[in-house]
């Protein structure tokens, strides 16, 4: 890992395709974007994180320049296909749907098992000599924000989708990353988050174990190569990640740069923020999502009884959520 944060963009993006794509009973287009980045001293890692698929679905019969769109991001280590249920819902409303993957997911994974195992993805970094640190997390946040801009340019140039009605949609960590691009870079006029919110310190606190403050006193090297020898690779990675979660809860230094709410003053008038969370979610606390929503000029949070962190009923609730939050964009 580099000692100083460097721009994640090393060159302009190269776009390959498109190829026809069939997903959820609808036909779209799949591009492959190669946008070089440098977040480590390992060329293999940087190369894997530089390429990603973009899936574009447009409603037939609506002029491109008058077509709103929703850009969707899934959760940690989850391939974009898991957001496929958005496609028919949005297309039937006359709204375009654009999906791509965050680093460590699907075709952008370092191990590419498509299993969605977060621990295995983190272990892949350490096995390649890259420690799990707050600096790495910030680099990944910045990478996704950069990609949002690249994807927007792609769909404008190749599909003529220039309508200003654009929403960023996220699931779990995808909500946090979408919020980062929405606030820091001003992408989109609506932020729609599910089983997540935009407050990084509280998001991290809900995932971190009770003993996280103790890890702040442990030398970072002990949780790196030495930790792997002493505790074993998987436990060392877990402890490193817990240490990072603790640093993210402090909302200081690099953690503050990664917190979407650090850029709350850029929310602006007329930009809507809506969260959908489950009352029974064991990870994301509804009270945190409600408090986060209240910090926005136009923010609301809906708490669904009986809903957990995804699971049964999640897809149906999200479909209704979309119908109410972008229903005014119907044709």
C-alpha positions as CSV (number, residue, x, y, z in Angstrom):
1,X,0.0,0.0,0.0
2,X,1.3,3.4,-0.9
3,X,2.1,5.7,2.1
4,X,0.4,8.7,0.6
5,X,-3.0,8.8,-1.1
6,X,-2.6,9.2,-4.8
7,X,-5.3,9.9,-7.5
8,X,-7.1,6.6,-8.3
9,X,-7.2,7.6,-12.0
10,X,-4.0,6.9,-13.9
11,X,-5.4,7.3,-17.4
12,X,-8.6,7.7,-19.3
13,X,-11.0,4.8,-19.5
14,X,-11.1,2.4,-22.4
15,X,-14.6,1.0,-23.2
16,X,-15.1,-2.4,-24.9
17,X,-18.4,-3.5,-26.4
18,X,-21.3,-3.5,-26.1
19,X,-22.5,-7.1,-26.2
20,X,-26.1,-8.1,-25.8
21,X,-27.1,-9.0,-22.3
22,X,-30.2,-10.9,-21.1
23,X,-31.1,-10.4,-17.5
24,X,-34.4,-10.8,-15.6
25,X,-36.2,-11.4,-18.9
26,X,-35.1,-8.1,-20.5
27,X,-32.5,-7.3,-23.1
28,X,-29.7,-4.8,-22.5
29,X,-26.1,-4.1,-23.3
30,X,-23.0,-5.1,-21.4
31,X,-19.8,-3.0,-21.7
32,X,-16.4,-3.7,-20.2
33,X,-14.6,-0.6,-18.9
34,X,-10.9,-0.6,-18.2
35,X,-10.0,2.5,-16.2
36,X,-6.5,2.2,-14.8
37,X,-6.1,2.8,-11.1
38,X,-3.2,2.6,-8.6
39,X,-4.2,1.9,-5.0
40,X,-1.3,-0.5,-4.2
41,X,2.2,-1.5,-5.1
42,X,0.9,-4.7,-6.6
43,X,0.2,-4.5,-10.4
44,X,-2.0,-7.6,-10.3
45,X,-4.3,-6.0,-7.7
46,X,-4.5,-2.7,-9.6
47,X,-5.2,-4.5,-12.8
48,X,-8.1,-6.5,-11.3
49,X,-9.6,-3.4,-9.8
50,X,-9.3,-1.4,-13.0
51,X,-11.8,-3.4,-15.0
52,X,-15.5,-3.8,-14.5
53,X,-18.7,-4.5,-16.4
54,X,-21.5,-2.0,-16.9
55,X,-25.0,-3.2,-17.7
56,X,-27.3,-0.7,-19.5
57,X,-31.1,-1.3,-19.9
58,X,-33.3,1.3,-21.7
59,X,-37.0,1.4,-21.9
60,X,-38.2,0.9,-25.5
61,X,-40.3,3.7,-27.0
62,X,-39.0,6.6,-24.9
63,X,-36.6,9.2,-26.3
64,X,-33.2,8.8,-24.8
65,X,-32.7,12.5,-23.9
66,X,-36.0,12.4,-22.0
67,X,-35.4,9.1,-20.2
68,X,-34.6,9.2,-16.4
69,X,-32.2,6.6,-15.0
70,X,-31.3,4.8,-11.8
71,X,-27.7,3.6,-11.2
72,X,-27.6,0.7,-8.9
73,X,-24.8,-0.6,-6.6
74,X,-25.0,-3.8,-4.6
75,X,-23.5,-4.6,-1.2
76,X,-20.0,-5.7,-0.3
77,X,-18.6,-8.5,-2.5
78,X,-22.0,-8.9,-4.3
79,X,-22.1,-9.1,-8.1
80,X,-24.2,-6.6,-10.0
81,X,-26.6,-9.4,-11.1
82,X,-28.1,-9.4,-7.6
83,X,-29.6,-6.0,-8.5
84,X,-31.3,-7.5,-11.6
85,X,-34.7,-7.3,-9.9
86,X,-34.5,-3.5,-10.5
87,X,-34.6,-3.9,-14.2
88,X,-38.2,-4.9,-15.0
89,X,-39.5,-2.6,-12.3
90,X,-37.7,0.4,-13.7
91,X,-38.2,-0.4,-17.4
92,X,-41.9,-0.8,-16.9
93,X,-42.0,2.8,-15.5
94,X,-40.0,4.0,-18.5
95,X,-36.8,4.5,-16.5
96,X,-33.4,3.3,-17.6
97,X,-31.4,1.0,-15.3
98,X,-27.6,1.0,-15.1
99,X,-25.6,-1.5,-13.0
100,X,-21.9,-1.9,-12.3
101,X,-19.8,-3.5,-9.6
102,X,-17.8,-2.1,-6.8
103,X,-14.3,-3.4,-6.2
104,X,-14.1,-6.9,-4.7
105,X,-17.3,-8.0,-6.3
106,X,-18.2,-10.3,-9.2
107,X,-15.9,-9.8,-12.1
108,X,-14.0,-7.2,-10.2
109,X,-13.0,-9.5,-7.4
110,X,-9.4,-10.5,-6.7
111,X,-10.4,-14.1,-6.4
112,X,-13.6,-14.2,-8.6
113,X,-15.4,-17.0,-6.8
114,X,-18.7,-15.0,-7.0
115,X,-19.5,-16.3,-3.5
116,X,-19.9,-12.9,-2.0
117,X,-17.7,-13.8,1.0
118,X,-16.3,-10.6,2.4
119,X,-13.7,-12.3,4.5
120,X,-12.2,-14.1,1.5
121,X,-12.1,-10.8,-0.4
122,X,-10.2,-9.1,2.4
123,X,-7.9,-12.1,2.8
124,X,-7.0,-11.8,-0.9
125,X,-5.6,-8.3,-0.3
126,X,-3.4,-9.4,2.6
127,X,-2.2,-12.5,0.6
128,X,-0.9,-10.0,-2.0
129,X,0.9,-7.9,0.5
130,X,-1.7,-5.2,0.9
131,X,-2.8,-4.5,4.6
132,X,-6.4,-3.7,5.4
133,X,-6.2,-0.1,6.5
134,X,-8.4,3.0,6.6
135,X,-6.3,4.4,3.7
136,X,-7.3,1.4,1.6
137,X,-11.0,1.9,2.4
138,X,-10.8,5.6,1.4
139,X,-9.1,4.6,-1.9
140,X,-11.9,2.2,-2.7
141,X,-14.6,4.9,-1.9
142,X,-12.8,7.3,-4.3
143,X,-12.5,4.6,-6.9
144,X,-16.3,3.9,-6.9
145,X,-17.0,7.7,-7.0
146,X,-14.7,8.0,-10.0
147,X,-16.4,5.1,-11.7
148,X,-19.9,6.7,-11.3
149,X,-18.6,9.6,-13.3
150,X,-17.1,7.3,-15.9
151,X,-20.4,5.4,-16.2
152,X,-22.3,8.6,-16.7
153,X,-20.1,9.7,-19.5
154,X,-20.4,6.3,-21.1
155,X,-24.2,6.2,-21.1
156,X,-24.4,9.8,-22.3
157,X,-22.0,9.2,-25.2
158,X,-23.2,5.7,-26.3
159,X,-26.9,5.9,-25.4
160,X,-27.8,9.6,-25.4
161,X,-29.1,9.4,-21.8
162,X,-28.6,13.0,-20.9
163,X,-31.8,13.7,-18.9
164,X,-30.9,15.3,-15.5
165,X,-33.3,13.0,-13.7
166,X,-30.7,10.6,-12.2
167,X,-30.9,8.6,-9.0
168,X,-28.2,6.6,-7.2
169,X,-29.6,3.4,-5.7
170,X,-27.6,1.3,-3.1
171,X,-28.0,-1.8,-1.1
172,X,-26.2,-1.9,2.3
173,X,-22.6,-0.8,1.6
174,X,-23.8,0.3,-1.8
175,X,-25.9,2.9,-0.1
176,X,-22.8,4.3,1.6
177,X,-20.8,4.4,-1.6
178,X,-23.6,5.9,-3.5
179,X,-24.0,8.6,-0.9
180,X,-20.3,9.4,-1.2
181,X,-20.6,10.0,-4.9
182,X,-23.9,11.8,-4.4
183,X,-22.6,14.3,-1.8
184,X,-18.9,14.7,-2.6
185,X,-19.1,14.7,-6.3
186,X,-22.7,15.9,-6.8
187,X,-23.8,12.9,-8.9
188,X,-27.5,12.5,-9.2
189,X,-30.5,14.4,-7.9
190,X,-31.9,11.6,-5.8
191,X,-30.2,9.1,-3.4
192,X,-32.2,5.9,-2.7
193,X,-30.6,3.7,-0.1
194,X,-31.8,0.3,1.2
195,X,-30.7,-1.5,4.4
196,X,-28.1,1.2,4.8
197,X,-27.5,5.0,5.3
198,X,-25.0,7.7,4.7
199,X,-23.4,8.0,8.1
200,X,-20.1,6.2,8.0
201,X,-19.2,6.3,11.7
202,X,-22.5,4.9,12.8
203,X,-22.5,2.4,9.9
204,X,-19.1,1.2,11.1
205,X,-20.1,1.1,14.7
206,X,-23.1,-1.2,13.9
207,X,-20.7,-3.7,12.4
208,X,-17.8,-3.4,14.8
209,X,-17.5,-5.8,17.8
210,X,-17.6,-4.5,21.4
211,X,-13.9,-4.9,21.8
212,X,-13.0,-2.6,18.9
213,X,-11.5,0.2,21.0
214,X,-8.9,-2.2,22.3
215,X,-7.6,-2.7,18.8
216,X,-6.7,0.9,18.5
217,X,-3.8,0.3,20.9
218,X,-2.5,-2.7,18.9
219,X,0.4,-1.8,16.6
220,X,-0.7,-2.1,13.0
221,X,2.3,-4.5,12.1
222,X,1.0,-7.0,14.7
223,X,-2.2,-7.3,12.7
224,X,-0.4,-7.7,9.5
225,X,2.2,-10.3,8.6
226,X,3.1,-10.9,12.2
227,X,-0.5,-11.3,13.1
228,X,-1.0,-13.9,10.4
229,X,1.9,-16.0,11.8
230,X,0.6,-15.7,15.4
231,X,-3.2,-15.8,14.9
232,X,-3.6,-17.4,11.5
233,X,-4.4,-15.6,8.3
234,X,-8.2,-15.4,8.7
235,X,-8.2,-14.3,12.3
236,X,-5.6,-11.7,11.5
237,X,-7.7,-10.3,8.7
238,X,-10.7,-10.2,11.0
239,X,-8.8,-8.3,13.6
240,X,-7.4,-5.9,11.0
241,X,-10.9,-5.2,9.7
242,X,-12.2,-4.6,13.2
243,X,-9.3,-2.1,13.8
244,X,-10.3,-0.3,10.6
245,X,-14.0,-0.3,11.7
246,X,-12.9,1.3,15.0
247,X,-10.9,4.0,13.1
248,X,-14.0,4.7,10.9
249,X,-16.2,5.3,14.0
250,X,-13.9,8.1,15.1
251,X,-14.7,10.3,12.1
252,X,-11.3,11.9,12.0
253,X,-8.4,12.0,9.6
254,X,-8.8,9.7,6.6
255,X,-12.0,8.3,8.1
256,X,-13.6,11.8,7.9
257,X,-12.6,12.1,4.2
258,X,-14.4,8.8,3.5
259,X,-17.6,9.8,5.4
260,X,-20.3,11.0,3.0
261,X,-21.7,13.4,5.7
262,X,-18.4,15.3,5.7
263,X,-19.8,16.8,2.4
264,X,-23.3,17.4,3.7
265,X,-23.1,21.1,2.8
266,X,-23.1,20.0,-0.9
267,X,-26.5,18.3,-0.7
268,X,-28.2,21.3,-2.2
269,X,-31.8,22.2,-2.6
270,X,-34.1,19.9,-4.5
271,X,-31.9,16.8,-4.0
272,X,-34.0,14.1,-2.4
273,X,-32.6,11.4,0.0
274,X,-34.6,8.4,1.0
275,X,-33.6,5.3,3.1
276,X,-35.5,2.0,3.5
277,X,-34.4,-0.1,6.4
278,X,-35.7,-3.1,8.3
279,X,-36.9,-2.8,11.9
280,X,-35.3,-6.2,12.6
281,X,-32.0,-5.5,10.9
282,X,-29.2,-7.0,13.1
283,X,-26.5,-4.9,11.3
284,X,-27.9,-1.5,10.3
285,X,-29.7,0.1,13.2
286,X,-33.0,1.9,12.2
287,X,-32.3,4.6,14.8
288,X,-29.1,5.5,12.9
289,X,-30.8,5.6,9.6
290,X,-33.6,7.8,10.9
291,X,-31.1,10.2,12.5
292,X,-29.1,10.3,9.3
293,X,-32.1,11.1,7.1
294,X,-33.0,14.1,9.3
295,X,-29.7,15.7,8.6
296,X,-30.6,16.3,4.9
297,X,-32.7,19.2,3.7
298,X,-35.0,16.7,2.0
299,X,-34.5,13.4,3.7
300,X,-36.8,10.6,4.9
301,X,-36.3,7.1,6.3
302,X,-38.9,4.3,6.1
303,X,-38.6,1.5,8.7
304,X,-40.3,-1.8,7.6
305,X,-41.6,-4.1,10.4
306,X,-40.3,-7.6,10.1
307,X,-37.6,-6.9,7.6
308,X,-34.0,-7.7,8.4
309,X,-30.8,-7.1,6.5
310,X,-32.3,-8.3,3.2
311,X,-33.9,-11.7,3.2
312,X,-37.6,-12.5,2.7
313,X,-39.7,-9.7,1.4
314,X,-36.7,-7.4,0.7
315,X,-37.2,-7.4,-3.1
316,X,-40.9,-6.7,-2.9
317,X,-40.3,-3.8,-0.5
318,X,-37.7,-2.3,-2.7
319,X,-39.9,-2.5,-5.8
320,X,-42.6,-0.6,-3.9
321,X,-40.0,1.8,-2.6
322,X,-38.9,2.5,-6.2
323,X,-42.4,3.0,-7.4
324,X,-43.0,5.6,-4.8
325,X,-39.7,7.4,-5.0
326,X,-39.3,7.7,-8.8
327,X,-42.9,7.2,-9.7
328,X,-43.1,10.8,-10.8
329,X,-40.5,10.0,-13.5
330,X,-42.9,7.6,-15.3
331,X,-43.6,8.2,-18.9
